[in-house]
Amino acid sequence: MNLLNMLDSIAQISDAEHPSIFPFGFSMHIALAIISVIFFAYRFATQKRPFQLIFAIAPPISLALWISDNKTLFYAVGLIEFILILAALISTFICKPKKAEEAADAKKSEEK
């Protein structure tokens, strides 16, 4: 039995015992969502880049999938997450920092 077949078999056994959308439980999902919100909120507070605020908002929305197994909710959350990721991508190009800010940030990081 090669490694890929073994991993596939383990995944199928795990899915049969505990069917879920996610490969990890609710407690780990909520912990990762809280960590990501704290991280991106802190980065937004320090750098003031819009995509960081968008990424701080997105993870808690995925927690809505635990409410129900409804396919409509599943696709709605997926669409919302896709729109937020697209908005974050667009905001990185639209809201570029000015050259003076980049130079000040580089100088500040060199002093540390």
DSSP file (Angstrom, degrees, kcal/mol; ACC not computed):
  #  RESIDUE AA STRUCTURE BP1 BP2  ACC     N-H-->O    O-->H-N    N-H-->O    O-->H-N    TCO  KAPPA ALPHA  PHI   PSI    X-CA   Y-CA   Z-CA
    1    1 A M              0   0    0      0, 0.0     2,-0.1     0, 0.0     0, 0.0   0.000 360.0 360.0 360.0 123.1    0.0    0.0    0.0
    2    2 A N     >  -     0   0    0      1,-0.1     4,-1.9     4,-0.0     5,-0.1  -0.326 360.0-101.9 -82.3 171.7    1.5    3.3   -1.0
    3    3 A L  H  > S+     0   0    0      1,-0.2     4,-2.5     2,-0.2     5,-0.2   0.865 117.8  53.1 -62.6 -41.1    1.3    6.5    1.1
    4    4 A L  H  > S+     0   0    0      1,-0.2     4,-2.3     2,-0.2    -1,-0.2   0.899 109.3  48.6 -65.3 -40.7   -1.4    8.1   -1.0
    5    5 A N  H  > S+     0   0    0      2,-0.2     4,-2.4     1,-0.2    -1,-0.2   0.891 111.3  51.2 -64.5 -38.3   -3.7    5.1   -0.7
    6    6 A M  H  X S+     0   0    0     -4,-1.9     4,-2.3     2,-0.2    -2,-0.2   0.931 111.1  46.8 -64.4 -45.5   -3.1    5.0    3.0
    7    7 A L  H  X S+     0   0    0     -4,-2.5     4,-2.2     1,-0.2    -2,-0.2   0.884 112.3  50.9 -63.7 -38.8   -3.9    8.7    3.4
    8    8 A D  H  X S+     0   0    0     -4,-2.3     4,-2.1     2,-0.2    -1,-0.2   0.908 110.1  49.6 -64.1 -42.2   -7.1    8.3    1.3
    9    9 A S  H  X S+     0   0    0     -4,-2.4     4,-2.2     2,-0.2    -2,-0.2   0.905 110.6  49.9 -63.6 -42.3   -8.2    5.4    3.4
   10   10 A I  H  X S+     0   0    0     -4,-2.3     4,-2.4     1,-0.2    -1,-0.2   0.904 110.3  50.6 -63.2 -41.4   -7.7    7.3    6.6
   11   11 A A  H  X S+     0   0    0     -4,-2.2     4,-2.3     1,-0.2    -1,-0.2   0.894 110.4  49.4 -64.2 -40.2   -9.7   10.2    5.3
   12   12 A Q  H  X S+     0   0    0     -4,-2.1     4,-1.9     2,-0.2    -1,-0.2   0.894 111.3  48.9 -67.2 -39.3  -12.5    8.0    4.3
   13   13 A I  H  X S+     0   0    0     -4,-2.2     4,-1.8     2,-0.2    -2,-0.2   0.920 112.0  49.1 -64.8 -43.5  -12.6    6.3    7.7
   14   14 A S  H  X S+     0   0    0     -4,-2.4     4,-2.5     1,-0.2    -2,-0.2   0.901 111.2  49.5 -63.1 -41.9  -12.6    9.7    9.4
   15   15 A D  H  < S+     0   0    0     -4,-2.3    -1,-0.2     1,-0.2    -2,-0.2   0.852 109.4  52.3 -66.1 -34.8  -15.4   11.0    7.2
   16   16 A A  H  < S+     0   0    0     -4,-1.9    -1,-0.2     1,-0.2    -2,-0.2   0.867 114.2  42.2 -70.1 -35.2  -17.5    7.9    7.9
   17   17 A E  H  < S+     0   0    0     -4,-1.8    -2,-0.2     1,-0.2    -1,-0.2   0.907 134.1  14.2 -77.1 -42.8  -17.2    8.3   11.7
   18   18 A H  S  < S-     0   0    0     -4,-2.5    -1,-0.2    -5,-0.2     2,-0.2  -0.716  77.0-159.3-135.7  81.9  -17.7   12.0   11.9
   19   19 A P        +     0   0    0      0, 0.0     2,-0.3     0, 0.0    -4,-0.1  -0.447  31.9 140.4 -68.3 131.0  -19.1   13.5    8.7
   20   20 A S        -     0   0    0     -2,-0.2    -2,-0.1     1,-0.1     5,-0.0  -0.979  60.5-119.2-161.3 162.4  -18.4   17.2    8.4
   21   21 A I  S    S+     0   0    0     -2,-0.3    -1,-0.1    44,-0.1    44,-0.0   0.843  98.8  59.7 -73.7 -34.7  -17.4   19.9    6.0
   22   22 A F  S    S-     0   0    0      2,-0.2     4,-0.1     1,-0.1     7,-0.0  -0.673  77.6-135.7-100.6 148.2  -14.2   20.7    7.9
   23   23 A P  S    S+     0   0    0      0, 0.0     2,-0.3     0, 0.0    -1,-0.1   0.403  90.8  48.8 -80.9   5.6  -11.4   18.3    8.7
   24   24 A F  S    S-     0   0    0      1,-0.1    -2,-0.2     2,-0.0    -3,-0.1  -0.914  90.9 -92.8-139.8 166.1  -11.3   19.6   12.3
   25   25 A G     >  -     0   0    0     -2,-0.3     4,-2.0     1,-0.1     5,-0.1  -0.073  36.8-100.2 -79.1 176.0  -13.9   20.2   15.1
   26   26 A F  H  > S+     0   0    0      1,-0.2     4,-2.8     2,-0.2     5,-0.3   0.882 118.5  56.2 -62.8 -41.0  -15.9   23.3   16.1
   27   27 A S  H  > S+     0   0    0      1,-0.2     4,-1.9     2,-0.2    -1,-0.2   0.900 110.5  44.1 -62.8 -40.1  -13.5   24.2   19.0
   28   28 A M  H  > S+     0   0    0      2,-0.2     4,-2.6     1,-0.2    -1,-0.2   0.883 112.7  52.8 -70.7 -36.8  -10.5   24.4   16.7
   29   29 A H  H  X S+     0   0    0     -4,-2.0     4,-2.2     2,-0.2    -2,-0.2   0.928 111.3  45.3 -63.2 -45.1  -12.5   26.3   14.0
   30   30 A I  H  X S+     0   0    0     -4,-2.8     4,-2.3     2,-0.2    -1,-0.2   0.878 112.4  52.3 -68.1 -36.0  -13.6   28.9   16.6
   31   31 A A  H  X S+     0   0    0     -4,-1.9     4,-2.5    -5,-0.3    -2,-0.2   0.928 111.1  46.5 -64.4 -44.1  -10.0   29.2   18.0
   32   32 A L  H  X S+     0   0    0     -4,-2.6     4,-2.4     1,-0.2    -2,-0.2   0.879 111.9  51.6 -65.6 -37.0   -8.6   29.7   14.5
   33   33 A A  H  X S+     0   0    0     -4,-2.2     4,-2.2    -5,-0.2    -2,-0.2   0.914 111.4  46.9 -65.2 -42.3  -11.3   32.3   13.7
   34   34 A I  H  X S+     0   0    0     -4,-2.3     4,-2.5     2,-0.2     5,-0.2   0.918 112.4  49.8 -65.7 -43.6  -10.5   34.2   17.0
   35   35 A I  H  X S+     0   0    0     -4,-2.5     4,-2.6     1,-0.2    -2,-0.2   0.918 112.4  47.3 -61.3 -43.5   -6.8   34.1   16.3
   36   36 A S  H  X S+     0   0    0     -4,-2.4     4,-2.7     2,-0.2     5,-0.3   0.884 111.5  50.5 -68.4 -37.5   -7.2   35.4   12.8
   37   37 A V  H  X S+     0   0    0     -4,-2.2     4,-2.3     2,-0.2     5,-0.2   0.938 113.2  45.9 -64.0 -45.4   -9.6   38.2   13.9
   38   38 A I  H  X S+     0   0    0     -4,-2.5     4,-2.2     2,-0.2    -2,-0.2   0.927 114.8  48.1 -62.6 -45.0   -7.1   39.3   16.6
   39   39 A F  H  X S+     0   0    0     -4,-2.6     4,-2.4    -5,-0.2    -2,-0.2   0.951 116.4  40.4 -61.9 -51.6   -4.2   39.1   14.2
   40   40 A F  H  X S+     0   0    0     -4,-2.7     4,-2.3     1,-0.2    -1,-0.2   0.837 114.0  53.5 -71.7 -31.0   -5.8   41.1   11.3
   41   41 A A  H  X S+     0   0    0     -4,-2.3     4,-2.2    -5,-0.3    -1,-0.2   0.909 111.0  47.2 -66.7 -40.3   -7.4   43.6   13.7
   42   42 A Y  H  X S+     0   0    0     -4,-2.2     4,-1.8    -5,-0.2    -2,-0.2   0.926 112.3  49.1 -64.1 -44.8   -4.0   44.3   15.2
   43   43 A R  H  X S+     0   0    0     -4,-2.4     4,-2.9     1,-0.2     5,-0.5   0.884 111.7  49.6 -63.7 -37.3   -2.4   44.6   11.8
   44   44 A F  H  X S+     0   0    0     -4,-2.3     4,-2.0     1,-0.2    -1,-0.2   0.899 108.8  52.8 -67.3 -38.9   -5.1   47.0   10.7
   45   45 A A  H  < S+     0   0    0     -4,-2.2    -2,-0.2     1,-0.2    -1,-0.2   0.841 118.2  36.6 -64.9 -32.7   -4.7   49.1   13.9
   46   46 A T  H  < S+     0   0    0     -4,-1.8    -2,-0.2    -5,-0.1    -1,-0.2   0.857 132.5  23.1 -88.6 -37.0   -1.0   49.4   13.2
   47   47 A Q  H  < S-     0   0    0     -4,-2.9    -3,-0.2    -5,-0.2    -2,-0.2   0.675  83.9-142.4-106.8 -20.5   -0.9   49.7    9.4
   48   48 A K     <  +     0   0    0     -4,-2.0    -4,-0.1    -5,-0.5    -3,-0.1   0.881  42.2 154.1  59.2  42.5   -4.4   51.0    8.4
   49   49 A R    >>  -     0   0    0     -6,-0.2     3,-1.2     1,-0.1     4,-0.9  -0.893  43.7-139.3-101.2 130.6   -4.6   48.9    5.3
   50   50 A P  H 3> S+     0   0    0      0, 0.0     4,-2.0     0, 0.0     3,-0.4   0.818  97.8  62.4 -60.7 -33.8   -8.2   48.1    4.2
   51   51 A F  H 3> S+     0   0    0      1,-0.2     4,-2.3     2,-0.2     5,-0.1   0.817  98.8  57.5 -64.6 -27.3   -7.5   44.5    3.2
   52   52 A Q  H <> S+     0   0    0     -3,-1.2     4,-1.2     2,-0.2    -1,-0.2   0.879 106.3  48.3 -69.3 -37.0   -6.5   43.7    6.8
   53   53 A L  H  X S+     0   0    0     -4,-0.9     4,-1.3    -3,-0.4    -2,-0.2   0.891 110.9  51.2 -68.1 -39.2   -9.9   44.8    8.0
   54   54 A I  H  X S+     0   0    0     -4,-2.0     4,-1.8     1,-0.2     3,-0.3   0.917 110.2  49.0 -63.6 -42.7  -11.7   42.7    5.4
   55   55 A F  H  < S+     0   0    0     -4,-2.3    -1,-0.2     1,-0.2    -2,-0.2   0.742 107.4  56.0 -70.7 -21.7   -9.6   39.7    6.4
   56   56 A A  H  < S+     0   0    0     -4,-1.2    -1,-0.2   -16,-0.2    -2,-0.2   0.791 110.8  44.9 -75.3 -28.0  -10.6   40.4   10.0
   57   57 A I  H  X S+     0   0    0     -4,-1.3     4,-0.7    -3,-0.3    -2,-0.2   0.815 103.3  65.7 -82.8 -32.9  -14.2   40.3    9.1
   58   58 A A  H >X S+     0   0    0     -4,-1.8     3,-0.9     1,-0.2     4,-0.9   0.882  89.6  58.7 -65.6 -45.4  -14.1   37.1    6.9
   59   59 A P  H >> S+     0   0    0      0, 0.0     3,-0.9     0, 0.0     4,-0.6   0.884 101.0  54.1 -59.7 -41.2  -13.2   34.3    9.3
   60   60 A P  H >4 S+     0   0    0      0, 0.0     3,-0.9     0, 0.0     4,-0.3   0.807 100.2  63.5 -63.6 -24.2  -16.2   34.7   11.7
   61   61 A I  H X< S+     0   0    0     -3,-0.9     3,-1.6    -4,-0.7     4,-0.2   0.859  93.9  60.9 -65.7 -33.8  -18.6   34.4    8.7
   62   62 A S  H X< S+     0   0    0     -4,-0.9     3,-1.4    -3,-0.9    -1,-0.2   0.724  89.2  71.7 -66.8 -19.0  -17.3   30.8    8.1
   63   63 A L  G X< S+     0   0    0     -3,-0.9     3,-1.6    -4,-0.6     4,-0.3   0.711  79.6  76.2 -67.3 -18.7  -18.6   29.9   11.6
   64   64 A A  G X> S+     0   0    0     -3,-1.6     3,-1.4    -4,-0.3     4,-0.6   0.725  78.4  73.3 -64.5 -20.4  -22.1   30.2   10.2
   65   65 A L  G <4 S+     0   0    0     -3,-1.4    -1,-0.3     1,-0.3     3,-0.2   0.727  87.5  62.0 -67.2 -20.3  -21.6   26.8    8.5
   66   66 A W  G <4 S+     0   0    0     -3,-1.6    -1,-0.3    -4,-0.2    -2,-0.2   0.641  89.7  71.5 -78.3 -14.0  -21.9   25.1   11.8
   67   67 A I  T <4 S-     0   0    0     -3,-1.4     2,-0.3    -4,-0.3    -1,-0.2   0.909 112.6  -6.2 -67.9 -42.5  -25.5   26.4   12.3
   68   68 A S     <  -     0   0    0     -4,-0.6    -1,-0.2    -3,-0.2     0, 0.0  -0.968  51.7-128.6-152.2 159.7  -27.0   24.2    9.7
   69   69 A D        +     0   0    0     -2,-0.3     2,-0.2    -3,-0.1    -4,-0.1   0.167  62.1 138.3 -95.1  16.3  -26.3   21.6    6.9
   70   70 A N     >  -     0   0    0      1,-0.1     4,-1.9    -5,-0.0    -2,-0.1  -0.432  51.9-145.5 -66.2 128.6  -28.4   23.6    4.5
   71   71 A K  H  > S+     0   0    0      1,-0.2     4,-2.6     2,-0.2     5,-0.2   0.828  98.5  59.4 -65.2 -32.1  -26.8   23.8    1.0
   72   72 A T  H  > S+     0   0    0      2,-0.2     4,-2.3     1,-0.2    -1,-0.2   0.926 107.2  45.7 -63.1 -44.2  -28.2   27.3    0.5
   73   73 A L  H  > S+     0   0    0      2,-0.2     4,-2.7     1,-0.2     5,-0.3   0.907 111.3  54.1 -63.0 -42.0  -26.3   28.6    3.6
   74   74 A F  H  X S+     0   0    0     -4,-1.9     4,-1.9     1,-0.2    -2,-0.2   0.929 113.1  41.0 -57.9 -48.1  -23.2   26.7    2.4
   75   75 A Y  H  X S+     0   0    0     -4,-2.6     4,-2.4     2,-0.2    -1,-0.2   0.846 113.2  54.2 -72.0 -33.4  -23.2   28.4   -1.0
   76   76 A A  H  X S+     0   0    0     -4,-2.3     4,-2.5    -5,-0.2    -2,-0.2   0.925 110.2  46.3 -65.6 -44.4  -24.2   31.8    0.5
   77   77 A V  H  X S+     0   0    0     -4,-2.7     4,-2.7     2,-0.2     5,-0.2   0.907 112.6  51.2 -64.1 -41.0  -21.2   31.7    2.9
   78   78 A G  H  X S+     0   0    0     -4,-1.9     4,-2.3    -5,-0.3    -2,-0.2   0.908 111.0  47.7 -61.5 -42.1  -19.0   30.6    0.1
   79   79 A L  H  X S+     0   0    0     -4,-2.4     4,-2.4     2,-0.2    -2,-0.2   0.909 112.4  48.8 -65.7 -42.5  -20.2   33.5   -2.1
   80   80 A I  H  X S+     0   0    0     -4,-2.5     4,-2.4     2,-0.2    -2,-0.2   0.926 112.4  48.2 -62.8 -44.9  -19.7   36.0    0.7
   81   81 A E  H  X S+     0   0    0     -4,-2.7     4,-2.5     2,-0.2    -2,-0.2   0.902 111.3  50.8 -63.1 -40.8  -16.2   34.7    1.4
   82   82 A F  H  X S+     0   0    0     -4,-2.3     4,-2.5    -5,-0.2    -2,-0.2   0.919 110.8  48.6 -62.1 -43.7  -15.3   34.9   -2.3
   83   83 A I  H  X S+     0   0    0     -4,-2.4     4,-2.7     2,-0.2    -2,-0.2   0.902 111.9  49.3 -63.8 -41.1  -16.6   38.5   -2.5
   84   84 A L  H  X S+     0   0    0     -4,-2.4     4,-2.3     2,-0.2    -2,-0.2   0.902 111.7  47.9 -66.3 -40.3  -14.6   39.5    0.6
   85   85 A I  H  X S+     0   0    0     -4,-2.5     4,-2.3     2,-0.2    -2,-0.2   0.912 113.2  48.5 -65.4 -41.2  -11.4   37.9   -0.8
   86   86 A L  H  X S+     0   0    0     -4,-2.5     4,-2.6     2,-0.2    -2,-0.2   0.909 111.5  49.9 -63.4 -42.6  -12.0   39.6   -4.1
   87   87 A A  H  X S+     0   0    0     -4,-2.7     4,-2.4     2,-0.2    -2,-0.2   0.887 110.7  50.0 -63.4 -39.2  -12.5   43.0   -2.3
   88   88 A A  H  X S+     0   0    0     -4,-2.3     4,-1.4     2,-0.2    -2,-0.2   0.906 110.9  49.3 -65.1 -41.5   -9.3   42.5   -0.3
   89   89 A L  H  X S+     0   0    0     -4,-2.3     4,-0.9     1,-0.2     3,-0.3   0.929 113.3  45.8 -63.4 -45.3   -7.4   41.7   -3.5
   90   90 A I  H >X S+     0   0    0     -4,-2.6     4,-2.2     1,-0.2     3,-0.7   0.894 109.4  55.5 -64.9 -40.0   -8.8   44.8   -5.2
   91   91 A S  H 3X S+     0   0    0     -4,-2.4     4,-2.3     1,-0.2    -1,-0.2   0.784  99.1  61.3 -67.6 -25.4   -8.1   47.0   -2.2
   92   92 A T  H 3< S+     0   0    0     -4,-1.4    -1,-0.2    -3,-0.3    -2,-0.2   0.853 111.5  39.0 -67.5 -31.5   -4.5   46.0   -2.1
   93   93 A F  H << S+     0   0    0     -4,-0.9     3,-0.5    -3,-0.7    -2,-0.2   0.834 120.4  43.8 -84.9 -34.1   -4.0   47.5   -5.6
   94   94 A I  H  < S+     0   0    0     -4,-2.2     2,-0.8     1,-0.2    -2,-0.2   0.907 115.1  46.0 -77.1 -42.3   -6.3   50.6   -5.1
   95   95 A C  S  < S+     0   0    0     -4,-2.3    -1,-0.2    -5,-0.2   -44,-0.1  -0.452  75.5 162.9-103.1  58.4   -5.1   51.6   -1.6
   96   96 A K        -     0   0    0     -2,-0.8    -3,-0.1    -3,-0.5     2,-0.1  -0.538  42.9-108.9 -75.3 142.5   -1.3   51.4   -2.1
   97   97 A P        -     0   0    0      0, 0.0    -1,-0.1     0, 0.0     2,-0.0  -0.386  37.7-104.8 -69.2 150.8    0.8   53.2    0.6
   98   98 A K     >  -     0   0    0      1,-0.1     4,-2.1    -2,-0.1     3,-0.2  -0.318  27.5-110.9 -72.7 159.4    2.6   56.3   -0.5
   99   99 A K  H  > S+     0   0    0      1,-0.2     4,-2.4     2,-0.2     5,-0.2   0.865 117.5  54.8 -60.4 -38.5    6.3   56.3   -1.1
  100  100 A A  H  > S+     0   0    0      1,-0.2     4,-2.1     2,-0.2    -1,-0.2   0.890 108.4  48.7 -64.4 -39.0    7.0   58.5    1.9
  101  101 A E  H  > S+     0   0    0      2,-0.2     4,-2.5     1,-0.2    -1,-0.2   0.893 110.6  50.7 -67.0 -39.3    5.1   56.0    4.2
  102  102 A E  H  X S+     0   0    0     -4,-2.1     4,-2.5     2,-0.2    -2,-0.2   0.911 110.7  48.9 -64.6 -41.4    7.0   53.1    2.7
  103  103 A A  H  X S+     0   0    0     -4,-2.4     4,-2.4     2,-0.2    -2,-0.2   0.901 112.0  48.8 -65.0 -40.4   10.3   54.8    3.3
  104  104 A A  H  X S+     0   0    0     -4,-2.1     4,-2.3     2,-0.2    -2,-0.2   0.899 111.9  48.9 -66.2 -40.5    9.3   55.7    6.9
  105  105 A D  H  X S+     0   0    0     -4,-2.5     4,-2.2     2,-0.2    -2,-0.2   0.911 112.3  48.2 -65.0 -42.0    8.2   52.1    7.6
  106  106 A A  H  X S+     0   0    0     -4,-2.5     4,-1.7     2,-0.2    -2,-0.2   0.899 112.6  48.4 -65.2 -40.5   11.5   50.7    6.1
  107  107 A K  H  X S+     0   0    0     -4,-2.4     4,-1.5     1,-0.2    -2,-0.2   0.892 111.2  50.7 -66.7 -39.1   13.5   53.2    8.2
  108  108 A K  H  X S+     0   0    0     -4,-2.3     4,-1.0     1,-0.2    -2,-0.2   0.895 110.3  48.9 -66.3 -39.9   11.6   52.3   11.4
  109  109 A S  H  < S+     0   0    0     -4,-2.2    -1,-0.2     1,-0.2    -2,-0.2   0.814 108.7  53.8 -71.6 -29.2   12.1   48.6   10.8
  110  110 A E  H  < S+     0   0    0     -4,-1.7    -1,-0.2     1,-0.2    -2,-0.2   0.837 104.1  55.9 -71.2 -32.8   15.8   49.1   10.2
  111  111 A E  H  <        0   0    0     -4,-1.5    -1,-0.2     1,-0.3    -2,-0.2   0.792 360.0 360.0 -70.3 -26.7   16.2   50.9   13.5
  112  112 A K     <        0   0    0     -4,-1.0    -1,-0.3    -5,-0.1    -2,-0.2   0.481 360.0 360.0 -77.3 360.0   14.7   48.0   15.4
